[in-house]
Amino acid sequence: MIQERETRLAALDASILRGIADVDAGRTKEAGSVFDRLETKYRALPDRAE
């Protein structure tokens, strides 16, 4: 159980480091533009609330 926890923490650490590297390299987008694009995309979908 302890080894599994350590493995999961190591994977989390690696993910965080990849994210920081992406920010440092400029491989990010502003949240507002992403949300605007998603809102446009999902508003264009047919209403399936039947």
PDBQT receptor file of N, H, CA, C and O in Angstrom, charges set to zero:
ATOM      1  N   MET A   1       0.829  -1.188   0.000  1.00  0.00    +0.000 N 
ATOM      2  CA  MET A   1       0.000   0.000   0.000  1.00  0.00    +0.000 C 
ATOM      3  C   MET A   1       0.876   1.255   0.000  1.00  0.00    +0.000 C 
ATOM      4  O   MET A   1       0.572   2.210  -0.715  1.00  0.00    +0.000 OA
ATOM      5  N   ILE A   2       1.942   1.273   0.776  1.00  0.00    +0.000 N 
ATOM      6  H   ILE A   2       2.189   0.498   1.356  1.00  0.00    +0.000 HD
ATOM      7  CA  ILE A   2       2.840   2.424   0.819  1.00  0.00    +0.000 C 
ATOM      8  C   ILE A   2       3.533   2.595  -0.530  1.00  0.00    +0.000 C 
ATOM      9  O   ILE A   2       3.704   3.718  -1.004  1.00  0.00    +0.000 OA
ATOM     10  N   GLN A   3       3.930   1.482  -1.148  1.00  0.00    +0.000 N 
ATOM     11  H   GLN A   3       3.791   0.570  -0.762  1.00  0.00    +0.000 HD
ATOM     12  CA  GLN A   3       4.603   1.556  -2.443  1.00  0.00    +0.000 C 
ATOM     13  C   GLN A   3       3.652   2.128  -3.507  1.00  0.00    +0.000 C 
ATOM     14  O   GLN A   3       4.069   2.922  -4.350  1.00  0.00    +0.000 OA
ATOM     15  N   GLU A   4       2.377   1.722  -3.464  1.00  0.00    +0.000 N 
ATOM     16  H   GLU A   4       2.038   1.076  -2.780  1.00  0.00    +0.000 HD
ATOM     17  CA  GLU A   4       1.394   2.240  -4.410  1.00  0.00    +0.000 C 
ATOM     18  C   GLU A   4       1.246   3.754  -4.240  1.00  0.00    +0.000 C 
ATOM     19  O   GLU A   4       1.173   4.490  -5.224  1.00  0.00    +0.000 OA
ATOM     20  N   ARG A   5       1.202   4.210  -2.991  1.00  0.00    +0.000 N 
ATOM     21  H   ARG A   5       1.261   3.612  -2.192  1.00  0.00    +0.000 HD
ATOM     22  CA  ARG A   5       1.081   5.644  -2.713  1.00  0.00    +0.000 C 
ATOM     23  C   ARG A   5       2.299   6.387  -3.253  1.00  0.00    +0.000 C 
ATOM     24  O   ARG A   5       2.156   7.443  -3.869  1.00  0.00    +0.000 OA
ATOM     25  N   GLU A   6       3.473   5.854  -3.030  1.00  0.00    +0.000 N 
ATOM     26  H   GLU A   6       3.589   4.996  -2.529  1.00  0.00    +0.000 HD
ATOM     27  CA  GLU A   6       4.707   6.481  -3.510  1.00  0.00    +0.000 C 
ATOM     28  C   GLU A   6       4.727   6.538  -5.038  1.00  0.00    +0.000 C 
ATOM     29  O   GLU A   6       5.177   7.525  -5.619  1.00  0.00    +0.000 OA
ATOM     30  N   THR A   7       4.244   5.490  -5.679  1.00  0.00    +0.000 N 
ATOM     31  H   THR A   7       3.878   4.688  -5.207  1.00  0.00    +0.000 HD
ATOM     32  CA  THR A   7       4.180   5.460  -7.139  1.00  0.00    +0.000 C 
ATOM     33  C   THR A   7       3.232   6.535  -7.649  1.00  0.00    +0.000 C 
ATOM     34  O   THR A   7       3.537   7.230  -8.619  1.00  0.00    +0.000 OA
ATOM     35  N   ARG A   8       2.087   6.671  -6.997  1.00  0.00    +0.000 N 
ATOM     36  H   ARG A   8       1.840   6.107  -6.209  1.00  0.00    +0.000 HD
ATOM     37  CA  ARG A   8       1.112   7.684  -7.413  1.00  0.00    +0.000 C 
ATOM     38  C   ARG A   8       1.657   9.094  -7.181  1.00  0.00    +0.000 C 
ATOM     39  O   ARG A   8       1.451   9.982  -8.008  1.00  0.00    +0.000 OA
ATOM     40  N   LEU A   9       2.348   9.300  -6.065  1.00  0.00    +0.000 N 
ATOM     41  H   LEU A   9       2.515   8.578  -5.394  1.00  0.00    +0.000 HD
ATOM     42  CA  LEU A   9       2.941  10.614  -5.798  1.00  0.00    +0.000 C 
ATOM     43  C   LEU A   9       4.036  10.951  -6.809  1.00  0.00    +0.000 C 
ATOM     44  O   LEU A   9       4.161  12.103  -7.225  1.00  0.00    +0.000 OA
ATOM     45  N   ALA A  10       4.816   9.971  -7.199  1.00  0.00    +0.000 N 
ATOM     46  H   ALA A  10       4.715   9.035  -6.861  1.00  0.00    +0.000 HD
ATOM     47  CA  ALA A  10       5.863  10.189  -8.205  1.00  0.00    +0.000 C 
ATOM     48  C   ALA A  10       5.237  10.562  -9.548  1.00  0.00    +0.000 C 
ATOM     49  O   ALA A  10       5.751  11.434 -10.248  1.00  0.00    +0.000 OA
ATOM     50  N   ALA A  11       4.142   9.913  -9.910  1.00  0.00    +0.000 N 
ATOM     51  H   ALA A  11       3.725   9.204  -9.341  1.00  0.00    +0.000 HD
ATOM     52  CA  ALA A  11       3.448  10.250 -11.152  1.00  0.00    +0.000 C 
ATOM     53  C   ALA A  11       2.876  11.664 -11.083  1.00  0.00    +0.000 C 
ATOM     54  O   ALA A  11       2.934  12.402 -12.066  1.00  0.00    +0.000 OA
ATOM     55  N   LEU A  12       2.330  12.044  -9.945  1.00  0.00    +0.000 N 
ATOM     56  H   LEU A  12       2.283  11.444  -9.146  1.00  0.00    +0.000 HD
ATOM     57  CA  LEU A  12       1.806  13.395  -9.762  1.00  0.00    +0.000 C 
ATOM     58  C   LEU A  12       2.924  14.422  -9.875  1.00  0.00    +0.000 C 
ATOM     59  O   LEU A  12       2.763  15.446 -10.539  1.00  0.00    +0.000 OA
ATOM     60  N   ASP A  13       4.050  14.156  -9.234  1.00  0.00    +0.000 N 
ATOM     61  H   ASP A  13       4.180  13.324  -8.694  1.00  0.00    +0.000 HD
ATOM     62  CA  ASP A  13       5.202  15.055  -9.325  1.00  0.00    +0.000 C 
ATOM     63  C   ASP A  13       5.649  15.231 -10.779  1.00  0.00    +0.000 C 
ATOM     64  O   ASP A  13       5.950  16.344 -11.210  1.00  0.00    +0.000 OA
ATOM     65  N   ALA A  14       5.690  14.136 -11.527  1.00  0.00    +0.000 N 
ATOM     66  H   ALA A  14       5.446  13.232 -11.177  1.00  0.00    +0.000 HD
ATOM     67  CA  ALA A  14       6.101  14.200 -12.932  1.00  0.00    +0.000 C 
ATOM     68  C   ALA A  14       5.110  15.042 -13.739  1.00  0.00    +0.000 C 
ATOM     69  O   ALA A  14       5.520  15.819 -14.601  1.00  0.00    +0.000 OA
ATOM     70  N   SER A  15       3.828  14.895 -13.470  1.00  0.00    +0.000 N 
ATOM     71  H   SER A  15       3.495  14.264 -12.770  1.00  0.00    +0.000 HD
ATOM     72  CA  SER A  15       2.816  15.684 -14.171  1.00  0.00    +0.000 C 
ATOM     73  C   SER A  15       2.960  17.171 -13.866  1.00  0.00    +0.000 C 
ATOM     74  O   SER A  15       2.830  18.010 -14.757  1.00  0.00    +0.000 OA
ATOM     75  N   ILE A  16       3.225  17.483 -12.627  1.00  0.00    +0.000 N 
ATOM     76  H   ILE A  16       3.330  16.801 -11.903  1.00  0.00    +0.000 HD
ATOM     77  CA  ILE A  16       3.417  18.878 -12.236  1.00  0.00    +0.000 C 
ATOM     78  C   ILE A  16       4.637  19.459 -12.942  1.00  0.00    +0.000 C 
ATOM     79  O   ILE A  16       4.588  20.581 -13.446  1.00  0.00    +0.000 OA
ATOM     80  N   LEU A  17       5.719  18.708 -12.981  1.00  0.00    +0.000 N 
ATOM     81  H   LEU A  17       5.758  17.797 -12.571  1.00  0.00    +0.000 HD
ATOM     82  CA  LEU A  17       6.927  19.183 -13.651  1.00  0.00    +0.000 C 
ATOM     83  C   LEU A  17       6.704  19.394 -15.147  1.00  0.00    +0.000 C 
ATOM     84  O   LEU A  17       7.236  20.343 -15.723  1.00  0.00    +0.000 OA
ATOM     85  N   ARG A  18       5.916  18.509 -15.786  1.00  0.00    +0.000 N 
ATOM     86  H   ARG A  18       5.484  17.738 -15.318  1.00  0.00    +0.000 HD
ATOM     87  CA  ARG A  18       5.590  18.691 -17.207  1.00  0.00    +0.000 C 
ATOM     88  C   ARG A  18       4.775  19.962 -17.394  1.00  0.00    +0.000 C 
ATOM     89  O   ARG A  18       4.996  20.706 -18.349  1.00  0.00    +0.000 OA
ATOM     90  N   GLY A  19       3.841  20.212 -16.495  1.00  0.00    +0.000 N 
ATOM     91  H   GLY A  19       3.662  19.607 -15.720  1.00  0.00    +0.000 HD
ATOM     92  CA  GLY A  19       3.031  21.421 -16.581  1.00  0.00    +0.000 C 
ATOM     93  C   GLY A  19       3.862  22.678 -16.426  1.00  0.00    +0.000 C 
ATOM     94  O   GLY A  19       3.669  23.651 -17.154  1.00  0.00    +0.000 OA
ATOM     95  N   ILE A  20       4.778  22.659 -15.488  1.00  0.00    +0.000 N 
ATOM     96  H   ILE A  20       4.935  21.868 -14.897  1.00  0.00    +0.000 HD
ATOM     97  CA  ILE A  20       5.662  23.814 -15.289  1.00  0.00    +0.000 C 
ATOM     98  C   ILE A  20       6.536  24.026 -16.523  1.00  0.00    +0.000 C 
ATOM     99  O   ILE A  20       6.742  25.162 -16.950  1.00  0.00    +0.000 OA
ATOM    100  N   ALA A  21       7.047  22.941 -17.095  1.00  0.00    +0.000 N 
ATOM    101  H   ALA A  21       6.879  22.018 -16.749  1.00  0.00    +0.000 HD
ATOM    102  CA  ALA A  21       7.863  23.046 -18.306  1.00  0.00    +0.000 C 
ATOM    103  C   ALA A  21       7.041  23.630 -19.460  1.00  0.00    +0.000 C 
ATOM    104  O   ALA A  21       7.559  24.432 -20.237  1.00  0.00    +0.000 OA
ATOM    105  N   ASP A  22       5.782  23.243 -19.578  1.00  0.00    +0.000 N 
ATOM    106  H   ASP A  22       5.361  22.592 -18.946  1.00  0.00    +0.000 HD
ATOM    107  CA  ASP A  22       4.906  23.795 -20.624  1.00  0.00    +0.000 C 
ATOM    108  C   ASP A  22       4.724  25.293 -20.442  1.00  0.00    +0.000 C 
ATOM    109  O   ASP A  22       4.776  26.045 -21.415  1.00  0.00    +0.000 OA
ATOM    110  N   VAL A  23       4.511  25.732 -19.218  1.00  0.00    +0.000 N 
ATOM    111  H   VAL A  23       4.468  25.121 -18.427  1.00  0.00    +0.000 HD
ATOM    112  CA  VAL A  23       4.367  27.165 -18.942  1.00  0.00    +0.000 C 
ATOM    113  C   VAL A  23       5.659  27.887 -19.302  1.00  0.00    +0.000 C 
ATOM    114  O   VAL A  23       5.628  28.914 -19.981  1.00  0.00    +0.000 OA
ATOM    115  N   ASP A  24       6.779  27.363 -18.858  1.00  0.00    +0.000 N 
ATOM    116  H   ASP A  24       6.804  26.529 -18.307  1.00  0.00    +0.000 HD
ATOM    117  CA  ASP A  24       8.074  27.988 -19.134  1.00  0.00    +0.000 C 
ATOM    118  C   ASP A  24       8.353  28.091 -20.633  1.00  0.00    +0.000 C 
ATOM    119  O   ASP A  24       8.986  29.046 -21.086  1.00  0.00    +0.000 OA
ATOM    120  N   ALA A  25       7.881  27.106 -21.402  1.00  0.00    +0.000 N 
ATOM    121  H   ALA A  25       7.367  26.331 -21.034  1.00  0.00    +0.000 HD
ATOM    122  CA  ALA A  25       8.118  27.083 -22.846  1.00  0.00    +0.000 C 
ATOM    123  C   ALA A  25       7.042  27.841 -23.622  1.00  0.00    +0.000 C 
ATOM    124  O   ALA A  25       7.110  27.928 -24.848  1.00  0.00    +0.000 OA
ATOM    125  N   GLY A  26       6.049  28.391 -22.916  1.00  0.00    +0.000 N 
ATOM    126  H   GLY A  26       5.994  28.320 -21.920  1.00  0.00    +0.000 HD
ATOM    127  CA  GLY A  26       4.990  29.146 -23.595  1.00  0.00    +0.000 C 
ATOM    128  C   GLY A  26       3.946  28.286 -24.269  1.00  0.00    +0.000 C 
ATOM    129  O   GLY A  26       3.235  28.760 -25.156  1.00  0.00    +0.000 OA
ATOM    130  N   ARG A  27       3.839  27.037 -23.868  1.00  0.00    +0.000 N 
ATOM    131  H   ARG A  27       4.417  26.653 -23.148  1.00  0.00    +0.000 HD
ATOM    132  CA  ARG A  27       2.858  26.125 -24.468  1.00  0.00    +0.000 C 
ATOM    133  C   ARG A  27       1.557  26.135 -23.661  1.00  0.00    +0.000 C 
ATOM    134  O   ARG A  27       1.078  25.088 -23.226  1.00  0.00    +0.000 OA
ATOM    135  N   THR A  28       1.000  27.310 -23.470  1.00  0.00    +0.000 N 
ATOM    136  H   THR A  28       1.389  28.161 -23.823  1.00  0.00    +0.000 HD
ATOM    137  CA  THR A  28      -0.254  27.440 -22.725  1.00  0.00    +0.000 C 
ATOM    138  C   THR A  28      -1.195  28.360 -23.487  1.00  0.00    +0.000 C 
ATOM    139  O   THR A  28      -0.786  29.064 -24.411  1.00  0.00    +0.000 OA
ATOM    140  N   LYS A  29      -2.445  28.344 -23.089  1.00  0.00    +0.000 N 
ATOM    141  H   LYS A  29      -2.777  27.773 -22.338  1.00  0.00    +0.000 HD
ATOM    142  CA  LYS A  29      -3.463  29.230 -23.644  1.00  0.00    +0.000 C 
ATOM    143  C   LYS A  29      -4.187  29.884 -22.481  1.00  0.00    +0.000 C 
ATOM    144  O   LYS A  29      -4.304  29.302 -21.403  1.00  0.00    +0.000 OA
ATOM    145  N   GLU A  30      -4.668  31.089 -22.704  1.00  0.00    +0.000 N 
ATOM    146  H   GLU A  30      -4.573  31.563 -23.579  1.00  0.00    +0.000 HD
ATOM    147  CA  GLU A  30      -5.421  31.767 -21.663  1.00  0.00    +0.000 C 
ATOM    148  C   GLU A  30      -6.750  31.049 -21.447  1.00  0.00    +0.000 C 
ATOM    149  O   GLU A  30      -7.409  30.637 -22.402  1.00  0.00    +0.000 OA
ATOM    150  N   ALA A  31      -7.131  30.906 -20.184  1.00  0.00    +0.000 N 
ATOM    151  H   ALA A  31      -6.595  31.241 -19.409  1.00  0.00    +0.000 HD
ATOM    152  CA  ALA A  31      -8.350  30.176 -19.844  1.00  0.00    +0.000 C 
ATOM    153  C   ALA A  31      -9.571  30.792 -20.510  1.00  0.00    +0.000 C 
ATOM    154  O   ALA A  31     -10.449  30.066 -20.977  1.00  0.00    +0.000 OA
ATOM    155  N   GLY A  32      -9.641  32.105 -20.562  1.00  0.00    +0.000 N 
ATOM    156  H   GLY A  32      -8.927  32.695 -20.183  1.00  0.00    +0.000 HD
ATOM    157  CA  GLY A  32     -10.799  32.773 -21.159  1.00  0.00    +0.000 C 
ATOM    158  C   GLY A  32     -11.020  32.371 -22.603  1.00  0.00    +0.000 C 
ATOM    159  O   GLY A  32     -12.157  32.144 -23.015  1.00  0.00    +0.000 OA
ATOM    160  N   SER A  33      -9.948  32.280 -23.378  1.00  0.00    +0.000 N 
ATOM    161  H   SER A  33      -9.024  32.464 -23.042  1.00  0.00    +0.000 HD
ATOM    162  CA  SER A  33     -10.108  31.902 -24.785  1.00  0.00    +0.000 C 
ATOM    163  C   SER A  33     -10.531  30.440 -24.916  1.00  0.00    +0.000 C 
ATOM    164  O   SER A  33     -11.304  30.093 -25.809  1.00  0.00    +0.000 OA
ATOM    165  N   VAL A  34     -10.027  29.589 -24.031  1.00  0.00    +0.000 N 
ATOM    166  H   VAL A  34      -9.399  29.871 -23.305  1.00  0.00    +0.000 HD
ATOM    167  CA  VAL A  34     -10.426  28.175 -24.059  1.00  0.00    +0.000 C 
ATOM    168  C   VAL A  34     -11.906  28.043 -23.702  1.00  0.00    +0.000 C 
ATOM    169  O   VAL A  34     -12.643  27.314 -24.366  1.00  0.00    +0.000 OA
ATOM    170  N   PHE A  35     -12.344  28.749 -22.653  1.00  0.00    +0.000 N 
ATOM    171  H   PHE A  35     -11.746  29.341 -22.114  1.00  0.00    +0.000 HD
ATOM    172  CA  PHE A  35     -13.752  28.679 -22.244  1.00  0.00    +0.000 C 
ATOM    173  C   PHE A  35     -14.669  29.236 -23.315  1.00  0.00    +0.000 C 
ATOM    174  O   PHE A  35     -15.747  28.691 -23.553  1.00  0.00    +0.000 OA
ATOM    175  N   ASP A  36     -14.249  30.331 -23.974  1.00  0.00    +0.000 N 
ATOM    176  H   ASP A  36     -13.374  30.773 -23.780  1.00  0.00    +0.000 HD
ATOM    177  CA  ASP A  36     -15.058  30.900 -25.056  1.00  0.00    +0.000 C 
ATOM    178  C   ASP A  36     -15.226  29.901 -26.189  1.00  0.00    +0.000 C 
ATOM    179  O   ASP A  36     -16.325  29.736 -26.718  1.00  0.00    +0.000 OA
ATOM    180  N   ARG A  37     -14.145  29.236 -26.561  1.00  0.00    +0.000 N 
ATOM    181  H   ARG A  37     -13.252  29.370 -26.131  1.00  0.00    +0.000 HD
ATOM    182  CA  ARG A  37     -14.204  28.248 -27.642  1.00  0.00    +0.000 C 
ATOM    183  C   ARG A  37     -15.114  27.087 -27.263  1.00  0.00    +0.000 C 
ATOM    184  O   ARG A  37     -15.910  26.625 -28.081  1.00  0.00    +0.000 OA
ATOM    185  N   LEU A  38     -14.999  26.613 -26.020  1.00  0.00    +0.000 N 
ATOM    186  H   LEU A  38     -14.353  26.988 -25.356  1.00  0.00    +0.000 HD
ATOM    187  CA  LEU A  38     -15.851  25.506 -25.577  1.00  0.00    +0.000 C 
ATOM    188  C   LEU A  38     -17.314  25.907 -25.515  1.00  0.00    +0.000 C 
ATOM    189  O   LEU A  38     -18.189  25.128 -25.893  1.00  0.00    +0.000 OA
ATOM    190  N   GLU A  39     -17.583  27.107 -25.045  1.00  0.00    +0.000 N 
ATOM    191  H   GLU A  39     -16.872  27.739 -24.738  1.00  0.00    +0.000 HD
ATOM    192  CA  GLU A  39     -18.965  27.578 -24.985  1.00  0.00    +0.000 C 
ATOM    193  C   GLU A  39     -19.568  27.640 -26.379  1.00  0.00    +0.000 C 
ATOM    194  O   GLU A  39     -20.706  27.216 -26.581  1.00  0.00    +0.000 OA
ATOM    195  N   THR A  40     -18.821  28.161 -27.337  1.00  0.00    +0.000 N 
ATOM    196  H   THR A  40     -17.896  28.505 -27.172  1.00  0.00    +0.000 HD
ATOM    197  CA  THR A  40     -19.297  28.228 -28.715  1.00  0.00    +0.000 C 
ATOM    198  C   THR A  40     -19.562  26.828 -29.259  1.00  0.00    +0.000 C 
ATOM    199  O   THR A  40     -20.578  26.583 -29.910  1.00  0.00    +0.000 OA
ATOM    200  N   LYS A  41     -18.644  25.927 -28.985  1.00  0.00    +0.000 N 
ATOM    201  H   LYS A  41     -17.819  26.126 -28.457  1.00  0.00    +0.000 HD
ATOM    202  CA  LYS A  41     -18.779  24.551 -29.473  1.00  0.00    +0.000 C 
ATOM    203  C   LYS A  41     -20.039  23.890 -28.914  1.00  0.00    +0.000 C 
ATOM    204  O   LYS A  41     -20.802  23.283 -29.665  1.00  0.00    +0.000 OA
ATOM    205  N   TYR A  42     -20.264  24.004 -27.604  1.00  0.00    +0.000 N 
ATOM    206  H   TYR A  42     -19.645  24.497 -26.993  1.00  0.00    +0.000 HD
ATOM    207  CA  TYR A  42     -21.385  23.295 -26.995  1.00  0.00    +0.000 C 
ATOM    208  C   TYR A  42     -22.721  23.980 -27.235  1.00  0.00    +0.000 C 
ATOM    209  O   TYR A  42     -23.762  23.323 -27.204  1.00  0.00    +0.000 OA
ATOM    210  N   ARG A  43     -22.714  25.263 -27.469  1.00  0.00    +0.000 N 
ATOM    211  H   ARG A  43     -21.868  25.797 -27.494  1.00  0.00    +0.000 HD
ATOM    212  CA  ARG A  43     -23.972  25.942 -27.843  1.00  0.00    +0.000 C 
ATOM    213  C   ARG A  43     -24.421  25.526 -29.230  1.00  0.00    +0.000 C 
ATOM    214  O   ARG A  43     -25.615  25.551 -29.530  1.00  0.00    +0.000 OA
ATOM    215  N   ALA A  44     -23.475  25.143 -30.082  1.00  0.00    +0.000 N 
ATOM    216  H   ALA A  44     -22.505  25.123 -29.839  1.00  0.00    +0.000 HD
ATOM    217  CA  ALA A  44     -23.795  24.735 -31.445  1.00  0.00    +0.000 C 
ATOM    218  C   ALA A  44     -24.349  23.307 -31.512  1.00  0.00    +0.000 C 
ATOM    219  O   ALA A  44     -24.912  22.918 -32.535  1.00  0.00    +0.000 OA
ATOM    220  N   LEU A  45     -24.200  22.536 -30.457  1.00  0.00    +0.000 N 
ATOM    221  H   LEU A  45     -23.742  22.852 -29.626  1.00  0.00    +0.000 HD
ATOM    222  CA  LEU A  45     -24.718  21.163 -30.444  1.00  0.00    +0.000 C 
ATOM    223  C   LEU A  45     -26.238  21.162 -30.349  1.00  0.00    +0.000 C 
ATOM    224  O   LEU A  45     -26.820  22.054 -29.732  1.00  0.00    +0.000 OA
ATOM    225  N   PRO A  46     -26.882  20.176 -30.949  1.00  0.00    +0.000 N 
ATOM    226  CA  PRO A  46     -28.351  20.099 -30.821  1.00  0.00    +0.000 C 
ATOM    227  C   PRO A  46     -28.758  19.854 -29.380  1.00  0.00    +0.000 C 
ATOM    228  O   PRO A  46     -28.046  19.184 -28.631  1.00  0.00    +0.000 OA
ATOM    229  N   ASP A  47     -29.898  20.394 -28.996  1.00  0.00    +0.000 N 
ATOM    230  H   ASP A  47     -30.476  20.937 -29.605  1.00  0.00    +0.000 HD
ATOM    231  CA  ASP A  47     -30.411  20.213 -27.626  1.00  0.00    +0.000 C 
ATOM    232  C   ASP A  47     -30.913  18.785 -27.491  1.00  0.00    +0.000 C 
ATOM    233  O   ASP A  47     -31.788  18.357 -28.243  1.00  0.00    +0.000 OA
ATOM    234  N   ARG A  48     -30.366  18.054 -26.545  1.00  0.00    +0.000 N 
ATOM    235  H   ARG A  48     -29.655  18.402 -25.934  1.00  0.00    +0.000 HD
ATOM    236  CA  ARG A  48     -30.738  16.643 -26.351  1.00  0.00    +0.000 C 
ATOM    237  C   ARG A  48     -31.464  16.439 -25.032  1.00  0.00    +0.000 C 
ATOM    238  O   ARG A  48     -31.408  15.351 -24.460  1.00  0.00    +0.000 OA
ATOM    239  N   ALA A  49     -32.135  17.454 -24.549  1.00  0.00    +0.000 N 
ATOM    240  H   ALA A  49     -32.181  18.338 -25.014  1.00  0.00    +0.000 HD
ATOM    241  CA  ALA A  49     -32.812  17.384 -23.249  1.00  0.00    +0.000 C 
ATOM    242  C   ALA A  49     -34.230  16.862 -23.377  1.00  0.00    +0.000 C 
ATOM    243  O   ALA A  49     -35.117  17.284 -22.636  1.00  0.00    +0.000 OA
ATOM    244  N   GLU A  50     -34.443  15.978 -24.282  1.00  0.00    +0.000 N 
ATOM    245  H   GLU A  50     -33.722  15.635 -24.884  1.00  0.00    +0.000 HD
ATOM    246  CA  GLU A  50     -35.800  15.445 -24.483  1.00  0.00    +0.000 C 
ATOM    247  C   GLU A  50     -36.070  14.257 -23.628  1.00  0.00    +0.000 C 
ATOM    248  O   GLU A  50     -37.163  13.695 -23.680  1.00  0.00    +0.000 OA
TER     249      GLU A  50
